[in-house]
Every structure is written in structure tokens, then in C-alpha cells.
């Protein structure tokens, strides 16, 4: 479902997680991902600094964390 509609399904994160989206799976389980088109459009690519950013198409979705809420948000 995230692949079909990442912006609609995901919630944009703020602060040190700017550019990332979260999507709850169950009450305390989260998926954290990046959607390259939105990341670039909002200028978050200058914050996120993905090493492979120039090689990724705009419709690329990068799943970066999956797990319980407290462990999905690192740092």
C-alpha cells in the first residue's frame, strides 16, 4: 500500500527526521521510509544526504526502519 500511495499513507516527520515518513502497521509498530520525489521537492535531500540520491528515480521509496515505535526512531 505504501508503494501505491506513499504521500497519502505516510505521515511526514519533522525535526531530525525531516524528509522521512512514518506509517503505523499496528498500534506500536512503525515503518519509516523516504520517498525521493517529495524529499527532493521539499529540499530535504540536502538534510537527508542519501549517498545514492543522484542514482535514484523520483518514484523511489526507501524503507529505512521497521519495528516497534521506540526502536524504529533511532538517534
Beta strands, then each sheet from edge to edge (+ up, - down):
strand 1: 11-12
strand 2: 20-26
strand 3: 29-35
strand 4: 61-68
sheet 1: 1+ 2- 3+ 4-
end
